[in-house]
Amino acid sequence: MKPLRNINFSLSNRCNAKCVWCPTTRGTKLQFDMDKDLVFKIVDEVSHPDFPYEIKNMHMSENGEALYHKDFIEILRYIKEKLPNTEVDMLSNFGLMSKKIAEILVHEKLFRSIQVNVDGHDEDSYRAVKGIPFKSVMKNLKHFLELRRDYYPEMHFGILQVFLYFGPLQIQNESANILH
């Protein structure tokens, strides 16, 4: 039997994007957030000295946008307190990555790794694929990367991108402006 090393939490099945490849109901017509007490119970169990495995990674965004969860920051703080050696990561579309949330995540070093999916090369293609505003996502991304550069450069960061070609490729210039 392989040892348990990773836990994926689906903190919310809600998402602000309407990606063309994603099921709109995400398996159910109900929208829900995982109960905070259940998350805490799982963290308590896996952090107990008698737990037979060492959890190396916790992923916060399985099948939904974790930033929707009203207790998102509290959950991350609890994990950091109870499992300080466990790496925490997340995939987000950054549509809900407010300045306030970004500052907390970076200053408190609540993630070891974060990825953003940017699926499109300009405003029109991005909106066609994701259904959310490209410019606000780029603004959120730029702010986050500036904070990361200044306060937590060792945080792993990745940009995932699916290209759907609708015309001249412009994301390279946007990426260059964001990363500098």
Backbone bond lengths (Angstrom), bond angles and torsions (degrees), N, CA, C in turn:
res aa  C-N    CA-C-N  psi(-1)  N-CA   C-N-CA  omega(-1)  CA-C   N-CA-C  phi
1 M - - - 1.455 - - 1.531 108.93 -
2 K 1.325 115.58 133.75 1.459 120.65 178.25 1.525 109.33 -76.04
3 P 1.330 116.65 143.67 1.466 119.03 178.33 1.531 111.72 -73.08
4 L 1.309 114.93 148.44 1.467 121.20 176.20 1.529 108.10 -75.93
5 R 1.320 116.89 122.67 1.467 120.86 -179.23 1.528 113.24 -126.43
6 N 1.323 116.80 -21.69 1.463 121.13 -174.58 1.518 110.45 -129.23
7 I 1.317 115.14 143.68 1.462 121.94 173.73 1.521 107.60 -128.67
8 N 1.326 116.33 130.01 1.461 122.34 175.72 1.517 108.33 -108.26
9 F 1.319 116.33 119.74 1.452 121.27 176.02 1.523 109.60 -97.53
10 S 1.305 115.69 135.87 1.457 121.19 169.85 1.523 105.80 -101.02
11 L 1.327 116.12 82.11 1.460 120.22 -175.53 1.520 111.90 -64.63
12 S 1.326 116.87 -29.15 1.458 121.13 176.62 1.523 108.50 -151.96
13 N 1.310 115.75 142.36 1.471 117.69 172.92 1.523 110.45 -95.91
14 R 1.330 116.35 0.82 1.461 120.84 177.85 1.521 109.86 -81.04
15 C 1.318 114.87 153.22 1.461 119.71 176.75 1.522 108.82 -149.73
16 N 1.320 116.04 141.18 1.456 121.39 178.44 1.523 111.95 -79.50
17 A 1.329 117.53 -16.72 1.466 121.48 179.51 1.529 109.64 -93.40
18 K 1.278 114.55 160.75 1.467 122.43 175.60 1.524 107.65 -127.87
19 C 1.329 115.71 63.13 1.462 120.99 -176.28 1.525 110.61 -60.71
20 V 1.316 115.45 140.08 1.461 120.82 -174.94 1.525 112.37 -62.99
21 W 1.313 119.68 -25.10 1.455 122.22 -177.27 1.522 113.03 -97.07
22 C 1.297 118.08 -6.50 1.456 121.67 -174.27 1.531 110.12 -94.57
23 P 1.328 117.71 139.51 1.461 118.46 177.39 1.528 110.10 -65.39
24 T 1.319 116.82 128.35 1.470 119.52 -175.19 1.517 112.18 -66.76
25 T 1.310 117.88 -26.34 1.464 119.32 179.11 1.519 111.80 -95.65
26 R 1.325 118.17 -7.63 1.458 122.75 -178.82 1.526 111.19 49.22
27 G 1.332 115.96 40.44 1.454 120.98 176.17 1.520 114.71 87.76
28 T 1.310 117.81 -6.79 1.460 120.83 -179.25 1.519 109.11 -157.15
29 K 1.297 116.17 155.11 1.467 119.53 175.20 1.524 110.74 -86.21
30 L 1.328 116.39 -8.56 1.452 120.84 179.06 1.526 110.06 -89.08
31 Q 1.304 115.88 141.62 1.454 120.31 174.72 1.524 107.25 -106.01
32 F 1.313 115.86 133.34 1.451 118.22 -176.03 1.517 111.47 -147.13
33 D 1.311 114.76 160.14 1.455 123.36 169.44 1.524 106.98 -115.77
34 M 1.308 116.70 142.45 1.456 121.50 177.22 1.518 108.61 -63.34
35 D 1.308 116.53 137.27 1.456 121.24 -179.20 1.535 110.46 -62.81
36 K 1.316 116.46 127.76 1.461 121.72 -179.07 1.524 111.49 -56.71
37 D 1.328 117.06 -40.14 1.463 119.74 -179.66 1.526 112.01 -64.45
38 L 1.328 117.05 -32.79 1.460 120.33 176.38 1.533 110.39 -68.26
39 V 1.322 117.12 -42.10 1.468 120.76 176.84 1.532 109.11 -59.71
40 F 1.339 116.67 -47.59 1.462 120.61 -179.78 1.523 111.08 -61.32
41 K 1.328 117.48 -39.65 1.469 121.94 179.37 1.528 110.31 -62.13
42 I 1.319 116.95 -44.81 1.465 120.79 178.27 1.524 110.49 -62.92
43 V 1.316 116.72 -45.23 1.472 120.72 179.28 1.524 109.99 -62.45
44 D 1.323 117.59 -42.09 1.470 121.00 177.61 1.529 111.13 -60.28
45 E 1.319 116.31 -43.61 1.464 120.10 -178.56 1.529 112.13 -65.57
46 V 1.328 116.60 -45.34 1.468 118.18 -176.79 1.526 112.26 -77.93
47 S 1.329 117.99 -14.88 1.461 120.23 177.56 1.536 111.92 -94.21
48 H 1.315 117.30 -6.17 1.467 121.24 179.73 1.532 109.58 -67.49
49 P 1.331 118.00 139.15 1.468 120.58 -178.44 1.538 114.21 -57.37
50 D 1.322 118.07 -24.70 1.462 121.05 -179.82 1.526 113.30 -85.48
51 F 1.333 117.36 -5.86 1.456 119.21 178.87 1.524 107.72 -66.14
52 P 1.346 117.93 129.12 1.472 120.17 -170.16 1.534 116.46 -76.26
53 Y 1.309 118.58 -6.05 1.462 120.67 -177.33 1.520 110.39 -124.23
54 E 1.329 114.66 156.90 1.455 119.98 174.22 1.531 108.10 -103.90
55 I 1.322 115.99 116.09 1.457 120.76 179.25 1.523 108.08 -77.72
56 K 1.326 115.64 119.33 1.465 121.22 -178.15 1.525 112.42 -91.49
57 N 1.364 116.56 -28.92 1.457 120.00 -173.58 1.519 110.99 -146.04
58 M 1.326 115.77 141.04 1.462 122.80 170.23 1.515 107.71 -125.56
59 H 1.316 114.79 126.34 1.458 121.97 -179.84 1.527 107.71 -105.53
60 M 1.325 116.83 129.67 1.461 121.52 -170.15 1.514 116.23 -96.97
61 S 1.307 119.76 -0.60 1.466 117.82 -170.08 1.522 112.78 -136.36
62 E 1.280 116.17 55.09 1.457 120.19 178.56 1.530 109.47 -79.84
63 N 1.322 117.51 112.03 1.469 123.29 173.36 1.528 114.33 62.74
64 G 1.310 117.16 48.46 1.459 121.34 176.66 1.523 110.16 163.24
65 E 1.309 117.01 173.72 1.470 122.55 179.22 1.523 108.30 -95.94
66 A 1.326 116.52 105.84 1.465 122.22 -175.72 1.526 112.62 -60.71
67 L 1.326 117.54 -25.84 1.465 120.39 -179.17 1.530 112.66 -63.93
68 Y 1.319 117.77 -15.63 1.462 120.53 175.33 1.524 112.55 -68.32
69 H 1.319 117.39 -27.34 1.466 121.19 -174.97 1.520 109.95 -65.42
70 K 1.329 116.94 125.21 1.471 120.90 -175.59 1.530 112.99 -64.70
71 D 1.324 117.33 -22.47 1.462 121.58 -179.35 1.530 112.17 -106.70
72 F 1.308 116.72 21.99 1.458 122.48 -174.92 1.529 112.59 -52.21
73 I 1.314 117.74 -53.11 1.465 121.84 -177.45 1.528 110.33 -65.96
74 E 1.309 117.68 -42.07 1.460 121.45 178.94 1.535 110.82 -60.45
75 I 1.310 117.20 -40.95 1.467 121.78 177.84 1.526 110.27 -62.98
76 L 1.322 117.25 -45.82 1.461 119.92 179.23 1.524 112.08 -62.78
77 R 1.314 116.83 -40.49 1.469 120.63 177.78 1.532 110.97 -63.35
78 Y 1.316 116.31 -39.32 1.462 121.08 179.81 1.529 110.23 -65.21
79 I 1.309 117.09 -44.64 1.469 120.91 178.03 1.523 110.13 -60.72
80 K 1.318 117.14 -44.83 1.463 120.73 -179.30 1.526 111.11 -61.71
81 E 1.326 115.95 -39.42 1.465 120.42 179.21 1.527 111.77 -67.37
82 K 1.322 116.97 -46.48 1.464 122.05 -173.85 1.532 113.29 -82.74
83 L 1.327 117.16 -29.69 1.468 122.47 -176.55 1.526 110.17 -132.25
84 P 1.318 117.45 65.49 1.461 119.71 -172.93 1.532 114.57 -63.42
85 N 1.323 118.36 -20.13 1.466 120.90 -179.08 1.519 113.12 -98.12
86 T 1.322 117.00 2.92 1.456 121.43 178.95 1.529 109.26 -90.11
87 E 1.321 115.57 129.84 1.462 119.58 177.68 1.527 108.96 -77.92
88 V 1.312 115.59 135.28 1.459 121.70 179.25 1.523 107.30 -115.49
89 D 1.335 115.69 134.81 1.455 119.42 178.97 1.518 111.01 -139.13
90 M 1.324 114.66 171.47 1.453 120.64 -177.35 1.519 110.00 -159.71
91 L 1.323 114.83 150.41 1.460 123.05 169.45 1.523 106.29 -113.00
92 S 1.320 116.68 132.51 1.460 121.45 -178.05 1.523 109.29 -141.45
93 N 1.330 116.21 158.60 1.461 119.32 172.33 1.537 110.91 -93.87
94 F 1.322 118.12 -2.80 1.466 126.55 176.94 1.523 113.49 65.40
95 G 1.309 117.81 8.88 1.454 120.00 175.67 1.518 112.51 -67.05
96 L 1.330 117.45 -28.51 1.468 122.67 -179.92 1.528 112.60 -107.24
97 M 1.333 117.87 9.07 1.461 122.04 -177.02 1.528 109.52 -80.22
98 S 1.317 115.63 81.79 1.465 120.52 -179.39 1.525 110.41 -69.04
99 K 1.323 115.81 164.19 1.461 120.53 177.27 1.524 110.33 -59.43
100 K 1.322 116.30 -42.44 1.469 120.71 -178.73 1.532 110.99 -61.10
101 I 1.319 117.20 -47.86 1.465 120.67 179.86 1.523 110.02 -63.87
102 A 1.326 117.26 -45.39 1.466 121.23 -179.79 1.525 110.91 -58.13
103 E 1.328 116.54 -43.68 1.467 120.03 -179.15 1.527 111.35 -63.74
104 I 1.316 117.44 -40.95 1.467 120.35 177.92 1.525 110.39 -64.57
105 L 1.322 116.98 -48.15 1.463 120.92 -178.09 1.524 111.97 -58.71
106 V 1.324 116.17 -43.27 1.460 120.28 -176.85 1.525 111.37 -76.88
107 H 1.327 117.91 -50.08 1.466 120.62 -176.37 1.527 112.13 -63.46
108 E 1.323 116.88 -37.21 1.471 119.92 -179.01 1.530 112.54 -91.02
109 K 1.320 116.42 -1.50 1.472 122.33 178.73 1.527 110.95 51.80
110 L 1.321 115.58 53.20 1.455 121.30 -176.35 1.526 113.13 -81.91
111 F 1.322 117.85 -14.46 1.458 122.49 176.38 1.511 109.66 -121.86
112 R 1.304 115.59 147.19 1.459 120.26 169.02 1.528 109.71 -92.88
113 S 1.346 113.95 -26.06 1.457 119.31 -176.03 1.521 109.33 -151.34
114 I 1.313 115.69 141.60 1.462 120.89 175.17 1.527 108.62 -144.44
115 Q 1.306 114.36 141.66 1.457 120.30 178.25 1.529 108.27 -125.18
116 V 1.298 115.17 147.89 1.459 121.51 175.13 1.524 107.05 -121.49
117 N 1.330 115.35 138.51 1.464 117.51 174.81 1.522 108.86 -101.79
118 V 1.316 114.55 121.26 1.460 122.76 179.94 1.523 105.98 -117.35
119 D 1.298 116.30 99.60 1.464 121.46 -171.78 1.523 110.65 -109.14
120 G 1.294 115.70 84.33 1.450 123.25 179.93 1.512 108.64 155.07
121 H 1.300 115.96 163.97 1.464 119.45 -177.13 1.525 113.51 -115.13
122 D 1.322 117.07 -5.85 1.458 121.38 176.00 1.533 107.75 -159.80
123 E 1.326 116.03 179.12 1.471 121.36 -176.26 1.530 111.92 -55.67
124 D 1.331 117.56 -46.07 1.468 120.82 -176.28 1.525 112.39 -66.79
125 S 1.328 117.23 -47.16 1.466 119.24 -178.03 1.529 110.94 -68.58
126 Y 1.322 116.20 -37.92 1.466 120.07 179.55 1.525 110.62 -63.72
127 R 1.317 116.97 -46.07 1.464 120.94 179.42 1.535 110.32 -63.63
128 A 1.333 117.27 -38.17 1.465 120.76 179.33 1.526 111.52 -64.50
129 V 1.312 116.73 -36.60 1.457 121.34 -177.21 1.526 111.93 -85.36
130 K 1.334 117.84 -42.57 1.466 121.56 -171.10 1.521 114.63 -109.30
131 G 1.308 117.01 -24.58 1.457 119.34 179.67 1.516 114.67 74.80
132 I 1.326 117.86 16.67 1.471 121.35 176.59 1.527 108.58 -129.50
133 P 1.337 117.83 158.91 1.462 121.07 -174.54 1.535 114.16 -69.23
134 F 1.299 116.05 122.88 1.460 124.04 179.37 1.531 111.24 -61.20
135 K 1.331 116.98 -45.41 1.464 120.35 -174.96 1.523 112.17 -63.20
136 S 1.320 118.26 -40.04 1.463 119.14 -179.86 1.528 110.92 -71.04
137 V 1.326 117.34 -35.23 1.465 120.25 175.80 1.524 109.59 -64.17
138 M 1.333 117.74 -44.47 1.467 121.19 179.06 1.534 110.74 -63.32
139 K 1.329 117.24 -37.89 1.468 120.99 177.62 1.531 110.00 -64.35
140 N 1.338 116.95 -45.58 1.466 121.01 178.38 1.531 110.86 -62.68
141 L 1.316 115.79 -41.41 1.458 121.40 -179.75 1.525 111.10 -64.59
142 K 1.314 116.97 -44.65 1.462 120.73 179.88 1.531 110.84 -61.79
143 H 1.327 116.96 -45.28 1.467 120.37 178.86 1.528 110.64 -60.91
144 F 1.337 116.46 -45.26 1.455 120.73 -179.57 1.534 110.80 -60.54
145 L 1.323 116.73 -45.39 1.460 120.14 -178.36 1.529 112.36 -67.20
146 E 1.322 117.25 -32.79 1.472 119.88 175.50 1.528 110.20 -66.05
147 L 1.334 116.67 -42.73 1.469 120.11 177.06 1.528 110.81 -62.53
148 R 1.304 115.08 -45.82 1.472 120.32 179.72 1.530 110.06 -58.54
149 R 1.319 116.79 -47.14 1.466 121.18 -179.79 1.532 110.92 -57.95
150 D 1.334 117.08 -42.23 1.457 121.57 -173.74 1.525 114.23 -83.49
151 Y 1.342 118.10 -29.95 1.457 119.83 -170.71 1.531 115.65 -123.35
152 Y 1.324 118.12 -19.19 1.464 119.19 -175.54 1.530 110.12 -153.55
153 P 1.337 116.46 58.84 1.469 119.19 -174.76 1.527 113.87 -65.19
154 E 1.322 117.93 -19.26 1.463 119.60 179.14 1.531 113.50 -78.32
155 M 1.327 117.07 -6.58 1.464 119.80 175.23 1.522 108.53 -65.13
156 H 1.303 115.94 131.10 1.460 120.69 176.00 1.526 108.17 -74.00
157 F 1.310 115.59 137.61 1.457 120.19 -178.78 1.517 108.98 -140.37
158 G 1.318 115.82 136.46 1.454 119.77 178.57 1.510 111.52 -137.82
159 I 1.309 115.10 147.40 1.457 121.48 174.34 1.520 107.19 -112.38
160 L 1.323 116.10 119.30 1.453 121.96 177.10 1.511 107.36 -100.26
161 Q 1.312 116.54 136.33 1.450 118.54 -175.49 1.518 111.10 -143.20
162 V 1.305 114.73 133.35 1.460 121.91 170.76 1.517 105.82 -107.68
163 F 1.307 116.40 123.62 1.459 120.07 178.92 1.519 109.91 -93.96
164 L 1.281 115.85 123.97 1.456 122.80 168.54 1.513 104.85 -117.27
165 Y 1.286 117.12 114.54 1.455 120.94 -170.82 1.525 111.22 -79.83
166 F 1.342 115.98 119.27 1.459 123.14 177.80 1.525 111.81 -120.89
167 G 1.303 117.88 -1.19 1.458 120.78 -177.10 1.513 109.88 160.90
168 P 1.336 118.20 -160.91 1.465 121.29 -178.00 1.535 111.72 -57.62
169 L 1.294 115.52 135.06 1.461 122.09 -177.10 1.523 110.54 -74.96
170 Q 1.330 116.96 119.40 1.453 121.83 -178.03 1.521 113.42 -118.24
171 I 1.338 119.40 -8.66 1.466 121.52 -176.37 1.530 111.70 -62.82
172 Q 1.320 118.04 -27.85 1.458 119.35 -179.55 1.524 110.78 -60.00
173 N 1.317 117.87 -42.77 1.461 120.48 177.92 1.514 111.05 -66.84
174 E 1.342 118.11 -41.44 1.464 121.46 177.77 1.518 110.30 -62.16
175 S 1.341 117.41 -44.97 1.457 121.26 179.74 1.530 110.70 -61.59
176 A 1.297 116.86 -42.21 1.466 120.76 179.91 1.527 110.09 -62.76
177 N 1.328 116.99 -41.41 1.472 119.62 179.08 1.518 111.55 -67.64
178 I 1.302 118.23 -37.13 1.460 121.65 -179.22 1.514 111.15 -69.09
179 L 1.313 116.84 -43.97 1.453 120.92 -173.30 1.528 113.17 -77.89
180 H 1.310 118.06 -8.02 1.462 119.99 -179.97 1.498 111.43 -113.15
